[in-house]
Amino acid sequence: MTDTTKLDAAVRTEFGKGAARRARRAGLVPAVLYGHGTEPQHLTVTSRAFAAILRKEGTNAVIELQIDGKSQLALTKQVVVHPLRNYIEHADLVVIRKGEKVTVEVPVVIEGDAAPGTVVAHEANVVEVEADALSIPEQIVVSVEGVEAGTQITAADLQVPAGVTVTAPPETLIVNVTEAQREDADAEDGEGAAAAAE
């Protein structure tokens, strides 16, 4: 990712739960912008526009905030979504600078089909990496095409773009490929146990 998406933001002057509810009713998301030794800024952004950016860019979206006519690059640090109504309740944004490295969690996606008779367990859905703030990968793809039972893919095995470093412990298990349990073997074991019980 090298492009940034602009998003208008307004400085919040009201605080508390009541003010947050009023903001959400008006189609706005309360947000806090902090980092680089700056005073935290309490903002609101348009809910629909912010949600569209997250859908397009993912959870590590880099946004060019427009605050009172000034531009500020920010990285989405945390987004709180209502568990039932599925709307964005609040967002934490971190000030970033062009050229700086940031540490973020990136989704891990499995592609391909392992060897017949195997089961693929996705042990880690995300992995921590360090990358340029404007070049954070949207996801890391792991291919299990033709992989045999007994294969384990760890953080050290991940293929990442140039300039990206996996900072998770190298031994972190990402994918575990095991032999599938045969149904007929399970049935035989059950019959044997039943006979022994008689």
C-alpha positions as CSV (number, residue, x, y, z in Angstrom):
1,M,0.0,0.0,0.0
2,T,1.5,3.3,-1.0
3,D,-1.5,5.6,-1.5
4,T,-3.3,7.3,1.3
5,T,-6.9,8.1,1.6
6,K,-8.0,11.6,2.7
7,L,-10.6,11.9,5.4
8,D,-12.1,15.0,6.9
9,A,-12.0,15.3,10.7
10,A,-13.4,17.8,13.1
11,V,-12.1,18.7,16.5
12,R,-14.4,17.5,19.3
13,T,-15.4,20.0,22.0
14,E,-17.9,17.8,23.8
15,F,-16.9,14.7,25.8
16,G,-18.6,11.9,27.7
17,K,-21.0,9.1,26.8
18,G,-23.9,11.5,26.0
19,A,-21.7,13.5,23.5
20,A,-20.5,10.3,21.9
21,R,-24.1,9.1,21.5
22,R,-25.1,12.4,19.9
23,A,-22.1,12.2,17.5
24,R,-23.0,8.6,16.4
25,R,-26.7,9.7,15.8
26,A,-25.3,12.4,13.6
27,G,-23.4,9.8,11.6
28,L,-20.0,10.5,13.2
29,V,-17.4,8.4,14.9
30,P,-15.6,9.7,18.0
31,A,-11.8,9.3,17.6
32,V,-8.6,10.1,19.4
33,L,-5.4,10.9,17.5
34,Y,-2.1,10.6,19.5
35,G,1.6,9.8,19.2
36,H,5.0,11.4,18.4
37,G,4.8,13.3,21.7
38,T,1.8,15.3,20.6
39,E,-1.2,16.2,22.8
40,P,-4.0,13.7,22.1
41,Q,-6.6,15.3,19.8
42,H,-10.3,14.4,20.2
43,L,-11.9,14.2,16.8
44,T,-14.9,13.1,14.9
45,V,-14.9,11.5,11.4
46,T,-17.8,10.6,9.1
47,S,-18.9,7.1,9.9
48,R,-19.7,6.0,6.3
49,A,-16.5,7.4,4.9
50,F,-14.3,5.9,7.6
51,A,-16.0,2.5,7.3
52,A,-15.5,2.6,3.5
53,I,-11.7,3.1,4.1
54,L,-11.5,0.2,6.5
55,R,-13.3,-2.1,4.0
56,K,-10.9,-1.1,1.3
57,E,-7.6,-0.8,3.2
58,G,-8.1,-3.2,6.0
59,T,-7.5,-2.8,9.7
60,N,-4.1,-1.1,9.2
61,A,-5.4,1.7,7.0
62,V,-3.2,4.8,6.6
63,I,-5.3,7.9,6.5
64,E,-4.5,11.5,5.5
65,L,-6.6,13.4,8.0
66,Q,-7.8,16.9,7.1
67,I,-8.1,18.7,10.4
68,D,-8.9,22.4,10.3
69,G,-7.2,22.8,6.9
70,K,-4.1,20.9,8.0
71,S,-3.0,17.5,6.8
72,Q,-1.9,14.7,9.2
73,L,-1.0,11.1,8.4
74,A,-2.4,8.6,10.8
75,L,-2.6,4.8,11.2
76,T,-5.7,3.1,12.5
77,K,-4.6,1.6,15.8
78,Q,-7.8,0.3,17.2
79,V,-11.4,0.3,16.0
80,V,-14.2,-0.6,18.4
81,V,-17.3,-2.0,16.8
82,H,-20.6,-2.5,18.5
83,P,-21.0,-6.3,19.1
84,L,-24.7,-6.4,18.1
85,R,-25.5,-3.5,15.9
86,N,-22.2,-3.6,13.9
87,Y,-21.5,0.1,13.9
88,I,-18.2,1.8,14.7
89,E,-18.3,3.1,18.3
90,H,-14.8,4.6,18.6
91,A,-11.4,4.7,16.9
92,D,-7.8,5.2,18.1
93,L,-5.5,6.8,15.5
94,V,-1.7,7.1,15.7
95,V,0.3,10.0,14.2
96,I,2.8,8.7,11.7
97,R,5.5,10.2,9.5
98,K,6.5,9.3,6.0
99,G,9.5,7.0,6.0
100,E,9.0,5.7,9.5
101,K,8.7,2.1,10.5
102,V,5.7,0.9,12.4
103,T,4.9,-2.5,14.1
104,V,1.4,-3.9,13.2
105,E,-0.5,-7.1,13.1
106,V,-1.2,-8.4,9.5
107,P,-3.8,-11.1,8.6
108,V,-2.4,-14.4,7.4
109,V,-4.3,-16.1,4.6
110,I,-4.0,-19.7,3.6
111,E,-4.2,-20.7,-0.1
112,G,-4.1,-24.0,-1.9
113,D,-5.0,-27.6,-1.1
114,A,-2.7,-29.8,1.0
115,A,-2.0,-33.4,0.1
116,P,-5.0,-35.8,0.2
117,G,-5.8,-37.2,3.6
118,T,-4.5,-34.2,5.5
119,V,-6.1,-31.6,7.8
120,V,-4.8,-28.0,7.7
121,A,-5.0,-26.1,11.0
122,H,-4.7,-22.3,10.8
123,E,-3.0,-21.7,14.2
124,A,-2.3,-18.0,13.8
125,N,-4.7,-15.7,12.0
126,V,-2.4,-12.6,12.3
127,V,1.3,-12.1,12.6
128,E,3.3,-9.1,13.9
129,V,5.5,-7.3,11.3
130,E,7.5,-4.2,11.0
131,A,7.1,-2.2,7.8
132,D,7.2,1.3,6.4
133,A,4.1,3.1,7.4
134,L,3.1,3.6,3.8
135,S,3.9,0.0,2.7
136,I,2.1,-2.2,5.2
137,P,1.0,-5.4,3.4
138,E,-2.7,-6.0,3.5
139,Q,-2.2,-9.7,4.2
140,I,0.5,-12.4,4.1
141,V,-0.3,-15.4,2.0
142,V,0.8,-18.9,2.9
143,S,0.5,-21.7,0.3
144,V,-0.2,-25.2,1.5
145,E,-0.5,-26.6,-2.1
146,G,0.5,-30.3,-2.0
147,V,1.9,-30.0,1.5
148,E,2.2,-33.4,3.3
149,A,1.1,-34.4,6.8
150,G,3.6,-33.5,9.5
151,T,4.5,-30.1,7.9
152,Q,4.5,-27.1,10.2
153,I,4.9,-23.6,8.9
154,T,6.2,-21.1,11.4
155,A,6.7,-17.3,11.4
156,A,10.3,-17.9,10.2
157,D,9.0,-19.6,7.1
158,L,6.7,-16.7,6.0
159,Q,7.4,-15.0,2.7
160,V,7.0,-11.2,3.1
161,P,7.6,-8.3,0.7
162,A,10.9,-6.4,0.6
163,G,11.2,-4.0,3.4
164,V,8.9,-5.9,5.7
165,T,10.3,-7.8,8.7
166,V,8.4,-10.4,10.7
167,T,8.8,-9.5,14.4
168,A,6.8,-12.3,15.8
169,P,9.0,-15.0,17.5
170,P,10.4,-17.2,14.7
171,E,9.0,-20.4,16.3
172,T,5.4,-19.1,16.3
173,L,3.2,-21.8,14.7
174,I,1.2,-20.4,11.8
175,V,0.0,-23.5,10.0
176,N,0.0,-27.2,11.2
177,V,-0.7,-29.9,8.6
178,T,-1.7,-33.3,10.2
179,E,-3.0,-36.6,9.0
180,A,-6.8,-36.9,8.8
181,Q,-8.4,-39.4,11.1
182,R,-9.9,-42.2,9.0
183,E,-13.6,-42.8,9.7
184,D,-13.2,-46.6,9.3
185,A,-10.4,-46.6,11.8
186,D,-12.5,-44.7,14.2
187,A,-15.4,-47.2,13.7
188,E,-13.0,-50.1,14.3
189,D,-11.8,-48.5,17.5
190,G,-15.3,-48.0,18.7
191,E,-16.3,-51.6,17.9
192,G,-13.2,-52.9,19.8
193,A,-14.0,-50.8,22.8
194,A,-17.6,-52.0,22.8
195,A,-16.5,-55.7,22.6
196,A,-14.1,-55.1,25.5
197,A,-16.8,-53.7,27.6
198,E,-19.1,-56.8,27.1
